[in-house]
Amino acid sequence: MRESARILVVDDDADILDALRFMLEDEGYEVETAERADHAEALPAANDPLPDLIILDVLLSGKDGRTICQTLKSDSITRTIPVLMISAHPGARQSVMEAGADAFLAKPFSVDAILDTVVDLLRRSR
């Protein structure tokens, strides 16, 4: 079991949220999920402990994850939190990196790919 880290997963697909939550919790991470972008957008003002990593879908219902990522990366409170962006559109890689994401994975991704990326991002952020 890996060192416990808090991970926030934001995706408007409940099946993806469940799969990621189970996969990450099985590895020993504390996982919070949100189907709405509001949760990630409110992080700088929240009194809750900040996550150690955010997994953020590019296209959320009515919101663009890239804009949320830019906002998080421009705020002094959240700028150091690694953001892994995910999308069903492999061509989104360049635009998410330009938005400040620390990594990108195209859906569908393998269990190994997501876990390796999470470990790498957490290691780099400590």
MOKA-V999680 format. One record per residue. N is the residue number from 1. RES is the residue in one small letter. NEAR is the number of other ideal C-beta (glycine too) atoms within 8 Angstrom. Layout:
BEGIN
N RES NEAR
N RES NEAR
END
This chain:
BEGIN
1 m 3
2 r 8
3 e 4
4 s 7
5 a 10
6 r 13
7 i 15
8 l 15
9 v 14
10 v 17
11 d 14
12 d 8
13 d 7
14 a 6
15 d 6
16 i 11
17 l 13
18 d 9
19 a 8
20 l 14
21 r 11
22 f 8
23 m 11
24 l 13
25 e 10
26 d 6
27 e 10
28 g 8
29 y 12
30 e 8
31 v 12
32 e 10
33 t 12
34 a 12
35 e 9
36 r 9
37 a 13
38 d 7
39 h 11
40 a 13
41 e 8
42 a 8
43 l 14
44 p 8
45 a 4
46 a 7
47 n 2
48 d 4
49 p 4
50 l 10
51 p 11
52 d 10
53 l 16
54 i 14
55 i 14
56 l 15
57 d 13
58 v 14
59 l 9
60 l 14
61 s 7
62 g 4
63 k 8
64 d 8
65 g 16
66 r 13
67 t 9
68 i 15
69 c 15
70 q 10
71 t 9
72 l 16
73 k 11
74 s 7
75 d 9
76 s 4
77 i 7
78 t 11
79 r 9
80 t 5
81 i 13
82 p 13
83 v 15
84 l 16
85 m 18
86 i 14
87 s 14
88 a 5
89 h 8
90 p 6
91 g 5
92 a 12
93 r 9
94 q 7
95 s 9
96 v 15
97 m 9
98 e 7
99 a 12
100 g 11
101 a 13
102 d 8
103 a 11
104 f 12
105 l 11
106 a 12
107 k 8
108 p 4
109 f 8
110 s 6
111 v 6
112 d 6
113 a 9
114 i 12
115 l 11
116 d 8
117 t 11
118 v 15
119 v 9
120 d 9
121 l 13
122 l 12
123 r 7
124 r 8
125 s 10
126 r 4
END
